[in-house]
Amino acid sequence: MTYASQIFRNSKKLGDVSTLRRHDHPILLRWLANISWPFNILGDDPLECHQLGYVPGERDRVISLVGVEKGNRLMTAMKVGAPVAGFGVNNRFLWSQVQRTRSFLTDSASRGNEVSATAPKVDKTTAAALEYTDIPNSEITNVMASWFLLSKQTIPHYYLTVDTCVDNLMDLQSQLNLLQEASGGKRISFNDFVIKGAASALREVPRCNSSWTSDYIRQYHNVNIKVAVQTDNGTLAPVIKDADKKSLSMIAKDVAEQVQHLTQKAEENSLTPEDYEGGTFTLVNLGGPLGVKQFSGVILPPQSALLAVGSAEERIIPSSGPDRFKSASFMSVTLSCDHRVIDGATAAEWLKAFKGYIEHPESMLL
């Protein structure tokens, strides 16, 4: 049982609802969608409602989770007030989000009942003969599943893809690594260039480095790139803070140190959801390590964009030389965007900036 699911059963143990962790919010939102209204702890006592700031009839506004002293027992209650912030900020939820979640759960249940009614009978003898292994979900697995599900339910995703030539980047990478080896420095990977290019493009087009709330769009001053890294211990997610201000060698060192630290925690089975939090923009590369040509990713709230990097492949393209054709290496990248924050023109502007840094990597050295 997760921490969030125990909150309302053991509320007298709860010191302050404001201590809830961000990754509990999807579970809390689903809980809110399933309870009966008005919230039973508040009751109909006008004085109690006034003291708690609850105004009957204003359920379409912001719902805040608050800790309430009632006698010697601390109870969890709802506080409804004017809109002040978006989902998950200071444990505040919009009633419209609760309604959407409730509709989704109801529709899902209805679809499930329809399928159950029309589905053919399962041969129990055949099912019993199947061999299987039940793999328990870890806390991290449940948290990430909740975030991904909520993201696809509440964020209006759209996707833009561009191809970018990486010949110059690979040439510069070889030259820089010769210098790194001579000086005993950390080798610079292809992904380090991609991180730096993405960070530089975010500095140039800061709208893509933002989050959505109900009242405003929060534009971050720090460019913190979350990088999904596949290891023998599963996917790790180091965050490169202020990546736009770091050199390629600093990024390479930072990634290596964080991966080593997170790998050790994974081996000790001590990873926590907090190890996957942070970052203002996410980068996932399935090209180099796994050979995936192109894919699109799911945005991680509260971020508004994610870059999916595919593999580089050699292509024949027109040339002005005597042979009229030449070979060049191209990789495909797909930008997933939250349409509430980033419109199509802004996303295209960011991709143009990113492509410029990748095709002219020397600009990242300035």
N, C-alpha and C positions, 0 to 999 in steps of 0.2 A: 504494500500500500504506500502510495506516495505521500509526501508531507502535505500537499494541498488537499488531498481527499480526507485527511484527518482533522483539518482545521475546524470544521463545523460540528464534529462529533466530540472534540475535546477542547471546546472553546474556552473553558475556564483555565486551561493551561496556557492560553495565548496571552503574551504580555502586551502586544501591540500589533494590530493588523498591518501597520505600516512596515513591519519587518518582513512581509512576504517577499519572496524572491521573484524576479521578473519571469522566470521560467514556469512559475505556478499559474500565471494569468490565463493561459488557454484552458486549463482544467477548471479554474474558477468560473470562467465565462460559460463553460458547458454546465457547471453546477447551477449558475444563475438562471440559465435557460430552462432548467428542469424543475425548479422550485415553484410552489404556488404563490400567487400574489394576492393581496399585499403581504409583505414579509411578516411571518407570524410573531416574531419576537417584538416587533414594534406595536402590534395590536392596534386598537382604535382609540386609545387614550389621547385626546387632543394635547394635553399638557406634555405627555411623554413625546409625542410626535414633534411638538414645538421645541422641546429641549434637544432632541436629536437632529433638528433641522429638516425633518421629513415633512413634506407638504403633499398630502393626498391629491391625486390627480396630475401630478407632475412626473409620472413615471417615464415619460419620453425624454427626460433630460439625463443628467449625469447621476450614476449610482456609485456611491463611494462605500467601500468596506471600512467600518470603524469598530474599534473596541469600546464596549459600553459597560460601565460598572453598574450592576443591578444587585443591591444588597452587598453580600460578600463575594459575589460571583461575577467574573468577567464574561460577558457574552458578546457574540458577534452580531452586528446589526447592519442595516442598510441606511445610508444617508443619501437623500435625493436633493439635488440643488441645480443651480444654473451651470451650463456647460463651461468647463474651464480647461479641459485638456482631452486628449484622445485616449485610445485604448491602452490600458496597462500603465498609465502614468500615475504614480502615487496611488495605485490600486483603485483607479476610477474607471468605470465602464460606461459606455453610452447605451441607453435603453434600446436604441435602434440596433445596436450590435447584438444585444441579448435577443431581440426579436428575430433577427436574421439567423442567429444560431438555433433558436427554438424552431424556426421554420425548417431549417436544414435537418435537424434531428427528427422532426415530425415526418418530413418527406422521406427521409432515409428509412424510418421505421415502416412507413406505409409501403414503400417500394419493397422492403424486406418481406412484409406480410404478403404482398402480391406474388412475389417470387415463391414464397413458401407454399402459397395456395395452389400455384400452377406447376410447381416443380414435381418431377416424377419421384416415385418412392425409391428410396435408397436401399439397395440390397445389403442388409446388415451382415450377411455372411461374407460378402465381398469386402465390405469396409473393415470387418474384423480381421481379414487376412492381410490387410495392408500393414507394412512396417513403417514406423516413423519415429522421430525424436522431437520432443517438445523442448525448445530452447527458451528459457526464461528471459523475459525482457528486463534489461537493466534500467536503473533510474534514468540514465542518459538516453537510452533508446526510447523510453516513454516520453521524455521531455522533447526530444527532437521530432518524434512522430506527431506530438501535439502541435508543435510550431509549424511543421510542414503542412499539416492538415488545415490549421487556421490560416496560414498564408494563402493557400489556394482557395479558401472559402471567402476571404475578406479583401485580398489585394487584387486589383484588376491588372493582371500581368499582360504584357505584350513583349514581343521579341524582335530584335533587329540583328542581322548577320552581315558581316563584311569579311572579305579576304584581304590579307595583307602579306606582302613579300617580306621574307625574313632572311634573304641572302646577306644583306649588309649587317644585320644583327649577328648572324653566325660568324661572319668574318671578324667583327669587332670582339665577339666573345673569345675567339681563339687568340687574338692578339693580347687581350687583357689577361687571359689565364696564363699566358707565357710570363707576363710580368708578375702575376700573383705567385706562380710557382718559384720564380727566381727570388722573390722576397719572402717566401714562406707564408704567404697569405692564403685565405680560403678561396677555393675555386668558385667562380661565378657561374651559376647555372642559367639555362635558358629562361627558367621561371623567374629568376631574379630580375631579368630584363623586363619581363611582362609585368611584374609587381611595380617596378619603377615607372614603366610606361603608363600603367593604369593610375598610379598616384599622381604623376605629372599631369595627366589629362583631367583628373579630378580637381587639381589646383586651377587648371585653366577653365574648366566648366564646373564650378562649385555646386550648381543646382543638383547634380547627380550625387552629391555627398550630403544628402539630406534625409529627413524623416517626416512622415505625415502625422499630424494631430488634427483634431476637429477644428481648432481655432487658428492654427498657423502651420507653416512648414518650417521645421527647424533645420537650419543650414549649419553644418558643423565646421568649425575652424580648423580642426585637426583631421588629417587624412590618415585613418587607421585601416589598413588593409587586412582583412581576415583571409587566410590562405588555407584551403583544404589540402591536406597532405596525406596520401595513402601510404600506410606502413604495414608491417606484419602484425601490428597490434590494432589494426583498424584505421579509420580516418581520424586524423588529428587536425586541429584548427588553430595554429599559432596566429597571433595578431601582430602585425608589424606597425608599430605606432609611429606617426609622423613620417610615413614612408616617402612622402614628397621631399622631405628635407634631408634624407639619408643618401649616401653614395651607394653604388652597386655593391661594393665590398662590405659596407656596413649592413646592407640588407641581407647579403649572403651569410654573414656571421650571425645576424639576429635570427634568421630562419633556422640555421643549424643548431643554435643554442636552445631555442624554444622547442624544436622537434625532439632534441635529446632529453630535455626536461619532461615533456609530455609523454614521451615513450617510456621513460622510467616510471612515471605515475601509472601508465597503462599496464606495465608489467607487474606493478604492485597492486593493481586493481584499486587504485585510489583516485582515479579521475572523477571529477564532479561536474555538474552542469555548468558551473562557473568557468571551467576550463574551456568551454565552447562559446562563452559570451564575449561581447565586445566587438569592436570593429564598426566602421561606418560604411564599408563596401566589402563585398566578398568576391574572391577569385577562385575558380575551380578549374584545374587543368587535368583533363583526362586524355589529352593528346600524346604528349611526350611519354609518360609512363605506361599508358594502356593502349595507345594507337587509335583512340576514338576520333573519327574525322570531324564530327560536328554534333553538338547537343545543346540543350537549353536547361537552365537550372531554376530552382525554386528560390525566390527571394526570402531571406531570413529577416523577419521583423525585429527591430523597427527600421531596418535598412530599406532602401528604395531601389537598389540595383544589385545585380550579380553578373559577373563576366564569366562565361563558359569558354574555355580555350581548347580547341581541337588540335589534331596533329598536323605537322608540316608535311607537305607532299610536293614532289617535283612535277612541274607542268611545262608544256611547250607553249610559248607565247610569241606574238609577233615581235620582230626586231628590225631596227633601221640598218643593221649591218648587212654585209654581202650575202649572208645565208638566209636573211629575211626572217629567221626564227631562232630562238634560243631557249634554253631551259632555265627555270627559276623555281625556287621553293616558296610555297604559299601556305599559310595556315588560316583556318576559319575561326572567327570568334563570334559569339552570340551574346548580346547584352539583354538581360531580362530587366524590365523596368516596371515600376509602379506608376500607372498612368495618372494617378491623383497628384503625383509630385513631378514627374518627368514627362513632358509631352514629346511627340515624335521628333520634332525639330531639334529639341535640346539633346535627345539621345543620339541623333545623327551627328550633331556638333561634337559630342563627346567621342563618338567612334572615329570621327575624322581626326580629332586631336590625338587619340590613342594610336591610330594608324600612322600618323606623322612621326610619332616618337619611335615606333617599331621599325618603320622603314628608313628612318634617319636616326639611328641610335646614338650617334655622336652628340646629338642635342641633349641627351640625358646626362652627359658628362659635364655640361656647362653649369 
